[in-house]
Amino acid sequence: MPAEALEPSQNPALLAVEGVTKHFAGVTALSDVSLEVRPGEILGLLGENGAGKSTLLKILSGVMPPTSGRIVFDGAEFAPHNPQDAKRHGIVTIYQELSLIPTLTVAENIFIGRAPLGPLGLVSWRKMEEDSRAIIARVGLDLDPATPVSALSVAEQQLVEIARALSLKSRLIIMDEPTSALTETEVQKLMSIMDRLRKDGVAIMFVTHRLEEASAICDRMTVLRDGRLAGHLDREGGPIKLPKIIEKMVGRAASELYARPTQRDVAGDVRLSVRGLRTVRDPQAPHAIVLEGVDLDLRAGEILGVAGLVGSGRTELARAIFGADRIAAGTITLDGKPIAPASPADAIALGIGLVPEDRKHQAIFAALGILNNFSIAALGRYSNAAGFMAERREREALASYRKTLSIRMASPEQAIEGLSGGNQQKVILARWLARDPKVLIVDEPTRGVDVGAKAEVHQILVQLAARGIAVMMISSELPEVLAVSDRIVTMRRGRITGEMPGVEATEEKLMELMALDRKQEATQ
């Protein structure tokens, strides 16, 4: 922030939302919501899925008008007719699903629809490149503006989106879940860019499910619950504490959501055993993580937490057990019998299920309804002797799990992409429960899920273990690992680096084990 600039709290509001309400066919999505965003401030907009965040963003972005209420931007009435109108006023929204065109260059994406022209009215490619180079330097990107966007990582594409917003001379940038697909290192880089923009006087509205990130970067927070304003939170001299945020979001204490497990009597026999597991190195991806001699046991009725930093090999372990990645060496036994799943179909037939980390691309069939998504892994159980689907049996099964797992949906025919992240995840869990698996592997079970639904998913995992299912839970959120696991193993660079009972574990102990390298391990 320039020396002469005011602190954000001293600045008059750049954006003021006053009593905004939005109705949809008898449903109230927003009710009397008010908030302010000041120049040079990062305001966190938080709330569970269905809280009204997306509706508010669409109103501010010009996608739809409010039913009632008033919006003031830079001291004047603000009622954008469309997103282009909002951009002309200085408000740009960067959505979770990036809007870049992969076949165009970085420069072309930044200036799409408004390329600089030369004296003859033709596109001045030199000026476009020069201007692009200056803009991308502001966001810390060191690359040729002529680079095709398809060659960039997700994090780099995110920065191109921010660069495009800056090229529009944006005064307020709305970021919708910008860190959901980024590594920890990339998140830290984005946070540094956001801090730099804040110091330049740019206002940012930061929408995220990742409360730790919001606590670290936001000056203030506005929390929505069930379409209404739940309250505002200020830093008050230090980061806003997570328990305060959670209580505002869900209306109850954080201790109820992340209660540590009591020591359960996991008396089951070893259900799954892995010894010396190694995976094949792909010549096309020489830097990809491979497993290097993994040993672990998973007991019936146990929740085994697997913790590790990005690139530790957690997901690769799940894929190898599920038959999705080729195994170079080692053995896997299920109930004492050797198995060698050569494909996911083999693993499913053996009684192994996998809820993958990338729900959108690897778990749900977005164009299909909930019923089809639910039954697709157990079609044989819902067919008659002639091989035709017994739809009544299929619907009865879904109705049963809908009640058991508290799946909120309009009807079995509803498109699954219309559900919240938490309810999508419950449908995927129901899919595997319908097969009655011996082993269920859940990779990042609450990614993109709001904090209230997280507690519900955690409780479902505990219930599965109580039924005797062996559950392996992989998560990058240590509070989640600690809240659910009976036993925890840590990984780094494709190897197991430690193990301890869940009741004895702490974040500090796990981080120490997750950071072990081979030299440290050898000296212990």
SULVENRA-V52624 format. One record per pair of residues at least 24 apart in sequence whose ideal C-beta (glycine too) atoms are under 10 Angstrom apart, sorted by the first residue. I is the first residue (numbers start at 1). J is the second residue. Records with the same first field share a line. If there is no record, write none. Layout:
I: J  J
This chain:
1: 40  195  198  199  200  201
2: 40  199  200  201
5: 39  40  199  200  201
6: 38  39  40  201
7: 38  40  41  219
8: 37  38  39  40  41  42  43  198  201  203  219  220  235
9: 38  41  219  220  234  235
10: 38  40
11: 36  37  38  39  40  41  201  203
12: 36  38  39  74  75
13: 37  38  39  41  72  73  74  75  203
14: 38  39  40  41  72  73  74  75  90  91  171  172  201  202  203
15: 39  43  60  71  72  73  74  78  90  91  171  172  174  203  205
16: 70  71  72  73  74  75  78
17: 56  59  60  66  69  70  71  72  73  78  222  229
18: 69  70  71  72
19: 66  68  69  70  71  229
20: 52  55  56  59  60  66  67  68  69  70  71  229
21: 66  67  68  69  227  228
22: 52  55  56  58  59  64  65  66  67  68  69  227
23: 66  67  68
24: 55  64  67
27: 227
28: 52  55  67  226  227  228
29: 54  55  56  58  59  64  67  226  227
30: 55  56  59  66  67  68  69  224  227  228  229
31: 67  68  69  224  226  227  228  229
32: 68  69  227  228  229
33: 59  66  69  222  224  227  228  229
34: 69  70  222  229  232
35: 205  220  221  222  223  224  229  232
36: 72  220  222  232
37: 73  91  171  172  174  203  204  205  219  220  222
38: 203  219  220
39: 74  171  172  198  200  201  202  203
40: 197  198  199  200  201  202  203  204  219
41: 172  198  201  202  203  204  205  218  219  220
42: 173  175  191  194  195  197  198  202  203  204  205  206  214  217  218  219  220  221
43: 172  174  203  204  205  206  207  218  219  220  221  222  232
44: 204  205  206  207  208  211  213  214  215  217  218  219  220  221  222  223  233  240  245
45: 174  175  176  205  206  207  208  214  218  221  222  223  224
46: 206  207  208  209  210  211  214  218  221  222  223  224  225  230  233  240  245  246  248  249  450  451
47: 207  209  222  223  224  225  226  227  228  229  230  248  249  250  450  451  452
48: 209  223  224  225  226  230  249  250  251  420  421  422  449  450  451  452  453  454
49: 209  408  419  420  421  422  423  424  448  449  450  451  452  453
50: 224  225  226  227  408  419  420  422  423  450  452  453
51: 223  224  225  226  227  228  230  249  420  450  452
52: 224  225  226  227  228  229
53: 176  177  205  207  208  209  222  223  224  227  450
54: 95  176  207
55: 224  227
56: 174  205  207  222  224  227
57: 93  95  174  176  205  207
58: 83  93
59: 86
60: 86  91  93  172  174  205
61: 85  86  87  91  92  93  95  174  176
62: 86  87  88  89  91  93
63: 93
73: 171  172
74: 171  172
84: 113
86: 170  172  174
87: 164  165  168  169  170
88: 168  169
89: 170  171  172
90: 165  168  169  170  171  172  173  202  203
91: 165  168  170  171  172  173  174  203  205
92: 161  162  164  165  166  167  168  169  170  171  172  173  174  175
93: 161  165  170  172  173  174  175  176  205  207
94: 158  161  162  164  165  170  173  174  175  176  177  178  204  207
95: 161  174  175  176  177  178  207
96: 158  175  176  177  178  179  180  181  207  208  448
97: 176  177  360
98: 149  154  157  158  160  161  178  181
99: 157  161  164
100: 149  150  152  157  158  160  161  164
101: 148  149  150
102: 148  149  150  151  152  157
103: 148  149  150
104: 148  149  150
105: 129  132  144  145  146  147  148  149  150  151
106: 132  133  135  136  141  143  144  145  146  147  148  149  151  152  156  157  159  160  163  164
107: 131  132  133  135  136  144  145  146  147  160  163
108: 132  145  146  148  149
109: 145  148  149  152  157  160  161  163  164
110: 135  136  145  160  161  163  164  165  166  167  168
111: 135  145  164  167  168
112: 164
114: 167  168
131: 167
132: 160  163  164  167
134: 163  166  167
135: 160  162  163  164  165  166  167
136: 160  162  163  164  166  167
137: 163
138: 162  163  166  167  193  196  197  200
139: 163  164  165  166  189  190  192  193  194  196  197
140: 189  190  192  193  196
141: 189  193
153: 181  182  183  186
154: 180  181  182  183  186
155: 179  181  182  183  185  186  187  189  190
156: 186  189
157: 181
158: 182  186  189  190  193
159: 186  189  190  193
162: 190  193  194  197  202  204
163: 193
165: 197  202
166: 197  200  202
169: 202
170: 197  202  203  204
171: 201  202  203
172: 202  203  204  205
173: 197  202  203  204  205  206
174: 203  204  205  206  207
175: 204  205  206  207  208
176: 205  206  207  208
177: 206  207  208  209  210  448
178: 204  206  207  208  210  213
179: 206  208  209  210  213  217
180: 208  209  210  447  448
181: 358  447  448
182: 310
183: 309  310  311  476
184: 309  310  311  476
185: 309  310  311
186: 310
187: 212  213  216  217  310
188: 213  216
190: 217
191: 216  217
192: 217
194: 218
209: 249  421  446  447  448  449  450  451  453  454
210: 447  448  477
211: 240  241  242  243  245  246  249  254  451  479
212: 239  242  245  477  479
214: 239  240  242  245
215: 239  240  241  242  244  245
216: 240
218: 245
221: 245  248  249
222: 248
223: 247  248  249  250
224: 248  249
225: 249  250  251  452
226: 251
242: 451  479
245: 451
246: 451  452  454  455
249: 450  451  452
250: 450  451  452  453  454  455
251: 452
252: 452  455
254: 451  455  479
256: 455
257: 451  452  454  455  456  458  479  483
258: 451  454  455  458  477  479  480  482  483  484
259: 455  458  483  484
260: 479  482  483  484  502  503  505
261: 303  458  462  482  483  484  485  486  501  502  503
262: 502  503
263: 486  501  502  503  504
264: 301  302  303  462  465  466  486  502  503
265: 301  486
266: 299  300  301  302  303  304  465  470  486  487  501
267: 299  300  301  302
268: 298  299  300  301  302  465  468  469  470
269: 297  299  300  301  335  336  470
270: 297  298  299  300  302  333  334  335  336  470
271: 297  298  299  300  301  302  333  334  335  336  351  438  439  468  469  470  471
272: 296  297  298  299  300  302  304  321  332  333  334  335  339  351  352  438  439  441  470  472
273: 297  298  299  331  332  333  334  335  336  338
274: 298  317  320  321  327  330  331  332  333  496
275: 329  330  331  332  333
276: 329  330  331
277: 316  317  320  321  327  328  329  330  331  332  494  496
278: 320  327  328  329  330  494
279: 313  316  317  319  320  325  326  327  328  329  330  494
280: 320  325  326  327  328  329
281: 326  328
282: 325  326
287: 311
288: 313  316  325  494
289: 313  314  315  316  317  491  492  493  494
290: 316  320  325  328  493  494
291: 316  317  319  320  325  327  328  329  330  491  493  494  495  496
292: 328  329  493  494  495  496  518
293: 329  330  494  495  496
294: 320  321  330  489  491  494  495  496
295: 330  489  495  496  499
296: 321  472  487  489  491  496  499
297: 333  470  487  489  499
298: 334  439  441  470  471  472  487  489
299: 465  468  470  486  487
300: 335  438  439  465  467  468  469  470  471
301: 464  465  466  467  468  469  470  471  486
302: 465  468  469  470  471  472  485  486  487  502
303: 440  442  458  461  462  464  465  466  469  470  471  472  473  481  484  485  486  487  488  502
304: 441  465  470  471  472  473  474  485  486  487  488  489  499  502
305: 471  472  473  474  475  478  480  481  482  483  484  485  486  487  488  489  490  502  505  510
306: 441  443  472  473  474  475  481  485  488  489  490  491  496
307: 473  474  475  476  477  478  480  481  482  485  488  489  490  491  497  498  505  507  510  511  513  514
308: 474  475  476  481  489  490  491  492  493  494  495  496  497  510  513  514  515
309: 476  490  491  492  493  511  514  515
310: 476
311: 491  492  493  494
312: 474  476  490  491  492  493  494  495  496  497  514
313: 491  492  493  494  495  496
314: 357  443  444  472  474  475  476  489  490  491  492  494
315: 356  357  358  441  443  444  474
316: 491  494
317: 441  443  472  474  489  491  494  496
318: 352  354  355  356  357  441  442  443  472  474
319: 344  354  356  441  443
321: 347  352  354  439  441  472
322: 346  347  348  352  353  354  356  439  441  443
323: 347  348  349  350  352  354
324: 354  356  362
334: 438  439  470
335: 438  439  470
344: 377
347: 437  439  441
348: 377  378  432  435  437
349: 435
350: 437  438  439
351: 435  436  437  438  439  440  469  470
352: 432  435  437  438  439  440  441  470  472
353: 377  428  429  431  432  433  434  435  436  437  438  439  440  441  442  469  471
354: 428  432  437  439  440  441  442  443  472
355: 425  428  429  431  432  440  441  442  443  444  445  457  473  474
356: 428  441  442  443  444  474
357: 442  443  444  445  447  474  475  476
358: 443  444  447  448
359: 416  421  424  425  427  428  443  444  445  447  448  449
360: 417  421  424  448
362: 428  443
363: 416  424  425  427  428  431  443
364: 415  416  417  419  424  425  427  428  431
365: 415  416  417
366: 415  416  417  418  424
367: 415  416  417
368: 413  415  416  417
369: 409  411  412  413  414  415  416  418
370: 398  402  407  409  410  411  412  413  414  415  416  418  419  423  424  427  430
371: 395  397  398  409  411  412  413  414  416  427
372: 412  413  415  416
373: 398  412  415  416  417  419  424  427  428  430  431
374: 398  401  402  407  412  416  426  427  428  430  431  433  434
375: 412  430  431  434
376: 431  434
377: 428  431  432  434  435  437
378: 431  432  433  434  435  436
380: 435
381: 434  435  436
382: 434
394: 434
397: 430  433  434
398: 427  430  431  434
400: 430  433  434
401: 426  427  429  430  431  433  434
402: 426  427  430
404: 430  433  460  463
405: 429  430  433  456  457  459  460  463
406: 453  456  459  460
407: 456
408: 453
420: 448  449  450  453
421: 446  447  448  449  450  453
422: 446  448  449  450  451  452  453  454  455  456  457
423: 449  453  456
424: 448  449  453
425: 449  453  454  456  457  460
426: 453  456  457  460
429: 457  460  461  464
430: 460
432: 464  469
433: 460  463  464  467  469
436: 467  468  469
437: 464  469  470  471
438: 468  469  470
439: 469  470  471  472
440: 464  465  469  470  471  472  473
441: 470  471  472  473  474
442: 471  472  473  474  475  484
443: 472  473  474  475  476
444: 473  474  475  476  477  480
445: 471  473  474  475  477  480  484
446: 473  475  477  480  484
447: 475  476  477
454: 479  480  483
455: 483
457: 484
458: 483  484
459: 484
461: 485
462: 486
478: 505  506  507  508  510  511  514
479: 507
481: 505  507  510
482: 506  507  509  510
488: 513
489: 513
490: 514  515  516
491: 516
492: 516  517  518  520  521
493: 517  518
495: 521
496: 521
497: 521  524
498: 524
